[in-house]
């Protein structure tokens, strides 16, 4: 009897391929109209660490963890 090889045991199925990215245009439109806020990682003075923040058009930001508002230009 022939000894099985790894290649013979693991046949490619195509299921390992990445799922296509969803259509992001609704989110982009919501950000453009002001219905959603873009975000970024920034220093939160209340949490005393870097957290995810919603960025406002005037340059201020709001922490998603503690909801603290930080003025534009602040660290």
PLY file of the C-alpha trace (Angstrom):
ply
format ascii 1.0
element vertex 75
property float x
property float y
property float z
element edge 74
property int vertex1
property int vertex2
end_header
0.00 0.00 0.00
1.24 3.48 -0.89
2.11 5.75 2.03
-0.20 8.82 2.10
1.48 12.19 1.62
0.52 15.46 3.22
-0.51 16.84 -0.15
-2.72 13.82 -0.69
-4.39 14.29 2.68
-4.92 18.03 2.43
-6.66 18.72 -0.83
-7.37 22.40 -1.53
-11.06 23.24 -1.33
-10.97 26.96 -2.06
-12.66 27.74 1.27
-9.55 29.51 2.57
-10.02 32.49 0.29
-10.87 35.84 1.86
-14.45 37.01 1.83
-14.95 40.04 -0.45
-15.14 43.33 1.40
-18.66 44.66 1.89
-19.85 47.69 -0.04
-18.60 50.62 2.06
-20.33 53.36 0.04
-23.31 53.66 2.48
-20.86 54.38 5.33
-18.88 56.83 3.20
-22.13 58.63 2.30
-23.20 58.76 5.97
-19.84 60.30 6.95
-20.08 62.82 4.10
-23.57 63.96 5.16
-22.66 64.12 8.85
-24.87 61.20 9.90
-21.78 59.23 11.01
-18.42 60.28 12.40
-15.03 59.03 11.21
-12.76 57.82 13.98
-9.15 57.38 14.98
-7.01 56.27 17.88
-6.07 59.22 20.12
-4.96 59.99 23.68
-7.83 60.25 26.15
-7.00 62.46 29.15
-9.76 60.87 31.25
-8.72 57.27 30.52
-5.01 58.23 30.53
-4.39 55.96 27.55
-4.92 55.81 23.80
-8.49 54.86 22.87
-10.74 55.04 19.81
-12.33 58.47 19.27
-14.99 59.92 17.01
-13.54 62.89 15.15
-15.67 66.00 14.69
-15.44 68.50 11.82
-14.18 71.27 14.16
-11.19 69.12 15.21
-12.57 68.07 18.58
-13.02 64.39 19.40
-15.15 62.14 21.63
-13.83 59.03 23.38
-15.81 55.88 22.61
-14.82 54.34 25.96
-15.77 57.07 28.45
-17.59 59.57 26.17
-15.25 62.44 27.15
-15.14 65.38 24.73
-11.65 66.75 23.98
-11.19 70.20 22.44
-9.53 70.71 19.08
-5.75 71.00 19.32
-5.55 69.28 22.72
-3.19 66.38 23.13
0 1
1 2
2 3
3 4
4 5
5 6
6 7
7 8
8 9
9 10
10 11
11 12
12 13
13 14
14 15
15 16
16 17
17 18
18 19
19 20
20 21
21 22
22 23
23 24
24 25
25 26
26 27
27 28
28 29
29 30
30 31
31 32
32 33
33 34
34 35
35 36
36 37
37 38
38 39
39 40
40 41
41 42
42 43
43 44
44 45
45 46
46 47
47 48
48 49
49 50
50 51
51 52
52 53
53 54
54 55
55 56
56 57
57 58
58 59
59 60
60 61
61 62
62 63
63 64
64 65
65 66
66 67
67 68
68 69
69 70
70 71
71 72
72 73
73 74
